[in-house]
Amino acid sequence: MSEVLNTIRNFMEKQGIPGRDGYELAASDKTFADGANFRIEIAGIERATTMEAMIKEAQKRNIVIHRAVAAVGGATYCDAQELKDMAQMARDENIEVVMTVGPRKAWDAGAKESCTSEGQVQGPRLRGSDNISYHIADIMRSIDAGFRGFLVYDEGVLFILNKMREEGLIPAETFFKFSVFGGYCSAAGAKVIESMGADSFNPISDVSRPILSSIRQAIDIPLDVYTIVPNSFGGSFRAYETPEIAKVASPCYFKFEPGTSEADIYMPWISEEWQAGFMKEKVKIASIVMEIMDKHAPEMKTSPKGAKDLVMTKP
């Protein structure tokens, strides 16, 4: 190895960032508060009826859903009563919820560049202070309905939200999950996001196990790892990798996002019946991954329903 690379990598190590990816695939010595290595997260709770379908299918398949990501199409499309109903169902079932709120870059009447091929690679950050204030207002609306977890993909918004949490403008128990659309895929990036107040981190969907291992060495917050992604993300299904992923990334959430593309499956005008049926398929895939974990990695622990460190809704 060259002297230059040695110097760079040694400096990275001094900053708490691995100088190389974790090719040795060392077992993580970190866990959730209850000692668990992995949990289950289901995204796409677009309506109260979708939440109901997820709960019924999980009961049918005897699978524990620890966390749900709600209103991926945007909480702005849900009326106040629907938000409250979703919060109540989650509370009754001891499911932690991460809400995805409305105003985004593409919603901005001036954000035409985001529709171009080059504009799409510039990231989904919000344009200007007005849009940041609209976005946070939608978070406050969801807080009023009882939600305490939120998806964040804009570092500026994360900075403001963390300050608001510190100063009591939003409830102290509110937590922030940093989205895959933030585009981070390294230990250095993960360390930055953790330092800014993120409570959970979703790296891009195709990171290798050595990269996951290096990220885990650098940060303590849970990693949210895709096991299946839409065709628009590459269509990968890492079911048989989950034992090794849990080993190196613990504590982690397994995420399930099948389908054609998020732009297709989360349009708010898709029928509630279709969303409910699609949710059953997601829970089925989660149950298959649990079957694989039970058979091939029985030493890897998952949390019981309603683990005490989960942040519940307060409808």
C-alpha positions as CSV (number, residue, x, y, z in Angstrom):
1,M,0.0,0.0,0.0
2,S,1.3,3.5,-0.9
3,E,2.4,5.9,1.8
4,V,-0.3,8.4,0.7
5,L,-3.1,5.8,1.2
6,N,-1.6,4.8,4.6
7,T,-1.6,8.5,5.6
8,I,-5.2,9.1,4.5
9,R,-6.5,5.9,6.1
10,N,-4.7,6.5,9.4
11,F,-6.2,10.0,9.5
12,M,-9.6,8.6,8.9
13,E,-9.2,6.1,11.7
14,K,-8.3,9.0,14.1
15,Q,-11.7,10.6,13.2
16,G,-13.5,7.4,14.2
17,I,-14.1,6.4,10.5
18,P,-12.7,3.0,9.3
19,G,-9.9,3.5,6.8
20,R,-11.1,0.6,4.8
21,D,-14.5,-1.2,4.3
22,G,-15.0,-4.1,6.7
23,Y,-13.9,-7.0,4.5
24,E,-13.4,-9.2,7.5
25,L,-17.2,-9.0,8.1
26,A,-16.7,-8.8,11.9
27,A,-19.7,-9.4,14.1
28,S,-21.1,-6.1,15.5
29,D,-21.0,-5.9,19.2
30,K,-23.9,-3.4,19.2
31,T,-27.6,-4.2,19.8
32,F,-30.9,-2.5,20.4
33,A,-31.6,-1.6,24.0
34,D,-33.2,-5.0,24.6
35,G,-30.3,-7.0,23.2
36,A,-31.9,-7.6,19.8
37,N,-29.9,-7.6,16.6
38,F,-32.7,-6.9,14.1
39,R,-36.2,-5.7,13.8
40,I,-38.9,-5.5,11.0
41,E,-39.9,-2.3,9.3
42,I,-42.8,-2.1,6.7
43,A,-43.2,1.0,4.6
44,G,-46.2,2.3,2.6
45,I,-48.9,2.8,5.2
46,E,-50.7,5.3,2.9
47,R,-54.1,5.2,4.6
48,A,-55.8,4.0,7.7
49,T,-57.1,1.0,5.6
50,T,-53.5,0.2,4.7
51,M,-52.5,0.2,8.4
52,E,-55.5,-2.1,9.1
53,A,-54.4,-4.5,6.3
54,M,-50.9,-4.7,7.6
55,I,-52.0,-5.4,11.2
56,K,-54.4,-8.2,10.1
57,E,-51.8,-9.8,7.8
58,A,-49.2,-9.7,10.5
59,Q,-51.5,-11.3,12.9
60,K,-52.4,-14.0,10.3
61,R,-48.8,-14.8,9.7
62,N,-47.7,-14.5,13.4
63,I,-45.0,-11.9,12.6
64,V,-44.1,-8.9,14.7
65,I,-43.9,-5.5,12.9
66,H,-41.8,-3.2,15.0
67,R,-41.9,-0.1,12.9
68,A,-44.0,1.2,10.0
69,V,-43.2,4.0,7.6
70,A,-46.4,5.9,6.9
71,A,-47.8,8.1,4.1
72,V,-44.8,7.8,1.7
73,G,-46.9,9.7,-0.7
74,G,-47.1,12.5,1.8
75,A,-49.0,13.1,5.0
76,T,-50.5,16.2,3.4
77,Y,-52.8,13.8,1.4
78,C,-54.3,12.4,4.6
79,D,-57.0,14.4,6.4
80,A,-56.7,15.1,10.1
81,Q,-59.1,12.3,11.2
82,E,-57.3,9.7,9.1
83,L,-54.0,10.7,10.6
84,K,-55.5,10.3,14.1
85,D,-57.0,6.9,13.2
86,M,-53.6,5.7,11.9
87,A,-51.9,6.9,15.1
88,Q,-54.5,5.1,17.3
89,M,-54.2,1.8,15.4
90,A,-50.4,2.0,15.7
91,R,-50.7,2.7,19.4
92,D,-53.1,-0.2,20.0
93,E,-50.7,-2.6,18.2
94,N,-47.5,-1.2,19.8
95,I,-46.0,-0.3,16.4
96,E,-43.5,2.6,16.1
97,V,-44.4,4.9,13.2
98,V,-42.1,7.1,11.0
99,M,-44.3,9.6,9.2
100,T,-43.3,11.0,5.7
101,V,-44.6,14.5,5.3
102,G,-45.6,16.6,2.4
103,P,-44.0,19.6,0.8
104,R,-40.9,18.4,-1.1
105,K,-38.7,19.6,-3.9
106,A,-40.9,18.2,-6.6
107,W,-44.0,19.9,-5.1
108,D,-42.4,23.4,-5.5
109,A,-43.9,25.2,-8.4
110,G,-40.4,26.5,-9.3
111,A,-38.6,23.2,-9.0
112,K,-38.7,22.4,-12.8
113,E,-35.0,21.4,-12.8
114,S,-35.8,18.4,-10.6
115,C,-37.8,16.9,-13.6
116,T,-34.7,17.0,-15.9
117,S,-32.2,14.2,-16.2
118,E,-29.4,16.2,-14.6
119,G,-31.6,17.9,-12.1
120,Q,-32.6,14.5,-10.7
121,V,-29.1,13.8,-9.6
122,Q,-28.9,17.0,-7.5
123,G,-30.7,15.4,-4.6
124,P,-34.2,16.0,-3.1
125,R,-33.3,18.9,-0.8
126,L,-35.9,21.6,-0.3
127,R,-35.6,24.9,-2.2
128,G,-35.5,28.0,-0.1
129,S,-36.8,28.9,3.4
130,D,-40.4,29.1,2.5
131,N,-40.5,25.4,1.5
132,I,-38.6,24.4,4.7
133,S,-41.2,26.2,6.8
134,Y,-44.0,24.4,4.8
135,H,-42.3,21.1,5.3
136,I,-41.9,21.6,9.1
137,A,-45.5,22.8,9.3
138,D,-46.6,19.4,7.9
139,I,-44.5,17.7,10.6
140,M,-46.2,19.8,13.3
141,R,-49.6,18.8,11.8
142,S,-48.6,15.1,12.2
143,I,-47.3,15.8,15.7
144,D,-50.7,17.2,16.6
145,A,-52.2,13.9,15.3
146,G,-50.0,11.9,17.6
147,F,-46.9,10.9,15.5
148,R,-43.5,11.1,17.0
149,G,-41.2,9.8,14.2
150,F,-40.4,11.5,10.9
151,L,-38.5,10.7,7.8
152,V,-35.8,13.4,6.9
153,Y,-33.7,13.6,3.8
154,D,-32.5,17.2,3.9
155,E,-29.6,18.0,6.2
156,G,-30.7,21.6,6.6
157,V,-34.2,20.4,7.8
158,L,-32.5,17.9,10.1
159,F,-30.4,20.7,11.6
160,I,-33.5,22.8,12.3
161,L,-35.6,19.9,13.7
162,N,-32.8,18.9,16.0
163,K,-32.6,22.4,17.4
164,M,-36.4,22.6,17.8
165,R,-36.3,19.3,19.7
166,E,-33.5,20.6,21.9
167,E,-35.4,23.8,22.7
168,G,-38.8,22.1,23.3
169,L,-40.6,23.4,20.3
170,I,-41.4,19.8,19.4
171,P,-41.7,16.9,21.9
172,A,-38.4,15.6,23.3
173,E,-39.2,12.0,22.3
174,T,-39.6,12.9,18.6
175,F,-37.1,10.9,16.5
176,F,-35.7,11.3,13.0
177,K,-35.0,8.6,10.5
178,F,-32.6,9.8,7.7
179,S,-33.9,8.7,4.4
180,V,-32.2,6.7,1.6
181,F,-32.9,9.7,-0.6
182,G,-30.3,11.6,1.3
183,G,-27.9,9.4,-0.8
184,Y,-25.4,8.5,1.9
185,C,-23.4,5.3,1.5
186,S,-20.2,5.5,3.6
187,A,-19.1,5.5,7.2
188,A,-18.0,9.2,6.9
189,G,-21.4,10.3,5.7
190,A,-23.2,8.2,8.3
191,K,-21.1,9.8,11.0
192,V,-22.1,13.3,9.8
193,I,-25.8,12.4,9.9
194,E,-25.5,10.9,13.3
195,S,-23.7,14.0,14.6
196,M,-26.6,16.2,13.3
197,G,-29.2,14.4,15.4
198,A,-30.5,11.5,13.2
199,D,-31.8,8.6,15.3
200,S,-31.8,6.0,12.5
201,F,-30.0,5.9,9.2
202,N,-31.0,4.4,5.8
203,P,-28.0,3.9,3.5
204,I,-28.6,3.5,-0.2
205,S,-30.0,0.2,-1.2
206,D,-27.1,-1.5,-2.9
207,V,-24.3,-1.1,-0.3
208,S,-22.2,-4.3,0.2
209,R,-21.9,-6.1,3.5
210,P,-18.3,-4.8,3.9
211,I,-19.6,-1.2,3.5
212,L,-22.4,-1.9,6.1
213,S,-19.7,-3.3,8.4
214,S,-17.6,-0.1,8.1
215,I,-20.7,2.1,8.7
216,R,-21.6,0.1,11.8
217,Q,-18.1,0.6,13.2
218,A,-18.4,4.4,12.8
219,I,-21.9,5.0,14.3
220,D,-24.2,3.7,17.0
221,I,-27.7,4.5,15.7
222,P,-29.7,1.7,14.0
223,L,-29.2,1.0,10.3
224,D,-32.3,0.6,8.1
225,V,-31.3,-1.9,5.5
226,Y,-33.3,-2.8,2.4
227,T,-33.9,-6.5,1.8
228,I,-36.0,-6.0,-1.3
229,V,-36.3,-2.8,-3.5
230,P,-38.5,-1.7,-6.4
231,N,-37.4,-2.4,-9.9
232,S,-36.5,1.3,-10.3
233,F,-33.9,0.8,-7.5
234,G,-32.5,-2.3,-9.2
235,G,-35.0,-4.9,-8.0
236,S,-32.6,-6.7,-5.7
237,F,-33.9,-9.2,-3.1
238,R,-31.3,-10.0,-0.5
239,A,-33.3,-12.5,1.5
240,Y,-30.5,-15.0,2.0
241,E,-28.0,-12.3,2.9
242,T,-30.1,-11.2,5.9
243,P,-28.3,-13.4,8.4
244,E,-24.9,-11.9,7.5
245,I,-26.4,-8.4,7.3
246,A,-27.8,-8.7,10.8
247,K,-24.4,-10.0,12.0
248,V,-22.4,-7.0,10.7
249,A,-25.0,-4.2,10.9
250,S,-26.7,-4.9,14.3
251,P,-28.7,-3.1,15.4
252,C,-30.6,-2.9,12.2
253,Y,-34.1,-2.8,10.7
254,F,-34.9,-4.9,7.7
255,K,-36.9,-2.9,5.2
256,F,-39.3,-4.2,2.5
257,E,-40.0,-2.2,-0.6
258,P,-41.0,-4.4,-3.6
259,G,-42.8,-3.0,-6.7
260,T,-42.1,-1.3,-9.9
261,S,-41.2,2.2,-8.6
262,E,-42.0,4.3,-5.6
263,A,-43.4,6.9,-8.0
264,D,-45.9,4.3,-9.1
265,I,-46.9,2.6,-5.9
266,Y,-47.2,5.7,-3.7
267,M,-49.3,8.0,-5.8
268,P,-52.0,9.1,-3.5
269,W,-54.8,8.5,-6.0
270,I,-54.1,4.8,-6.2
271,S,-57.1,3.0,-4.8
272,E,-57.1,2.1,-1.1
273,E,-58.0,-1.5,-2.1
274,W,-54.9,-1.8,-4.2
275,Q,-52.7,-0.5,-1.3
276,A,-54.3,-2.9,1.1
277,G,-53.6,-5.9,-1.2
278,F,-50.0,-4.7,-1.9
279,M,-49.4,-4.4,1.9
280,K,-50.3,-8.1,2.3
281,E,-47.5,-9.0,-0.1
282,K,-45.0,-6.9,1.8
283,V,-45.9,-8.6,5.1
284,K,-45.7,-12.0,3.3
285,I,-42.1,-11.1,2.1
286,A,-41.2,-10.1,5.7
287,S,-42.5,-13.4,7.0
288,I,-40.3,-15.2,4.4
289,V,-37.2,-13.3,5.7
290,M,-38.1,-14.2,9.2
291,E,-38.3,-17.8,8.2
292,I,-34.8,-17.6,6.7
293,M,-33.5,-15.9,9.9
294,D,-35.0,-18.5,12.1
295,K,-33.5,-21.3,10.0
296,H,-30.1,-19.9,9.2
297,A,-29.3,-17.5,12.0
298,P,-31.2,-18.6,15.1
299,E,-28.5,-16.9,17.3
300,M,-29.6,-13.5,15.9
301,K,-32.2,-12.0,18.2
302,T,-35.3,-10.0,17.3
303,S,-37.3,-7.8,19.6
304,P,-40.7,-8.8,21.0
305,K,-43.8,-6.8,20.2
306,G,-43.8,-3.4,21.8
307,A,-40.1,-3.2,22.8
308,K,-39.7,-0.6,25.5
309,D,-37.3,1.7,23.5
310,L,-39.8,2.0,20.6
311,V,-41.3,5.5,20.4
312,M,-45.1,5.0,20.3
313,T,-47.7,7.4,18.8
314,K,-49.7,9.5,21.2
315,P,-53.1,10.0,19.6
